[in-house]
Structures are given as C-alpha cells and as structure tokens.
C-alpha cells in the first residue's frame, strides 16, 4: 500500500490522541476505517476515512506545545468526567492531551500537545531524558538518605537507576531522574522511611518551569521546540509512565 502507515500512527498524527490511546480505542472496536472496524497493526493511507465513535477525525491545522504549571489537586487525565481534570482546568479551544503525568498531589511542569506523534518519543524510557524535581520531606535529611536515594532504591520489583540528588536545606532536596516509574519519588522516600510533604517538577529535558505561575501555561518557544525535537529524535521504542 503506497504511503501506508499503521492505524495508530495515523490517528495520533491528527492530534486526536497519543498512539497508546489510539491502540486502546482500536482494541475497544471504536475505530472505523472506511466503514469497517479497524484492528491493531492495520495499515491505512491518506485516502482512507477514519472515524472514532462515529465521528471522522482530521488533521489539526497547527500543532501546539504547551508548558503548564500544574497545581496540586488537578488530575492529569483526558477523561472530563473526572472532577478537577487537567483538560477542563486549562480549557484550551483545541483538543489537547498531557504528555505523561504528575500525580494529583504533586505540582509543577507538565507538557500538553495536540501532536500525538511526539508523545512516545518523549516518554521513551531508555534515553536518559532528565526530569528535575524539588522535594520536601517530613524529617531532616541525612547523608545516608542522600546516598541511598542516589544509588538506587528497591521499589516495584526493580532497583531505581542511579540519580543526581542535592540537599537544599534541612527538609528539601532536588533530584534529577531519567526514569518514570509510578509515583517513583514518593515510593523511594517511603522505602527509606520518609514522607513527602511537597513535590514539584521544575524541568523536563530542556524546558524549565522558570517563572511560570501556578495554574498558568505558556507555549514552547521556537528554540525550545527545536531543541526538544532534536533531543528526542533518536529515542528508542520503549516507553514508561514518565512521572
């Protein structure tokens, strides 16, 4: 088939959703291609009509890339039936979705876009893409705590990768991760008998939170976007949850 591509890729390139979400829609038989139920691995071309839940999808005019300072209490989901979801909070006129997530209690930088093709490139886990956080804990930070956190902690049936960590004050430290295990920082601290009272992400790869106020968003600058695209271009095919 000339100029063919996988169905999930074709859906993601319209900005409708990410490839992972497209796979779910296809598996749930919610995708039609030329009136026939689509299947995983199906090949389509630009002349094929693709519908999701009976509605035809088409390419957005322009891809947008947003940096958002998520407040605590906002849930990173596209399910608008969930109270305090990120989509309703931002209320952007175009269909957008978050890249990765921050748990509800955490705050700070998260990306949103309508470019489904970029999502997996950013989420892929074996590429040392850095995410930086400021963390506040419930008791004084010791040298032993810093050493063990940086060396790797057993959680979720694995050992976390070595990471960069620096004490800021008695109760606060910065940490740079290249993994994205579910609730990773909180689980690491809990293993060492520390409770997290505050967690804020301040950087993802080359883009920093900077002076962006809580609850506000901004668009990537052209330079930021070009740098990001260059950094993720050669990413491997394995992804993680990018907490």
Buried (B, 14 or more C-beta within 10 A) or exposed (E): EEEEBBBBBBBBBBBBBBBBBBBEBBEEEBBBBEEEEBEEEBEBEEEBEBBBEEEEBEEBEEBBBBBBBBBBEBBBBBEEEEEEBBBEBBEBEEBBBBBBBBBBEBBBBBBBBBBBBBBBBBBBBEBEBBBBBBBBBEEEBEEEBBEBBBEBBEBEEEEBBEBEBEBEEEBBBBBBBBBBBEBBBBBBBBBEEBEBEBBBBBBBBBBBBEEBEEEEBBEBEEEBBEBBBEBBEEBEEEBBBBB
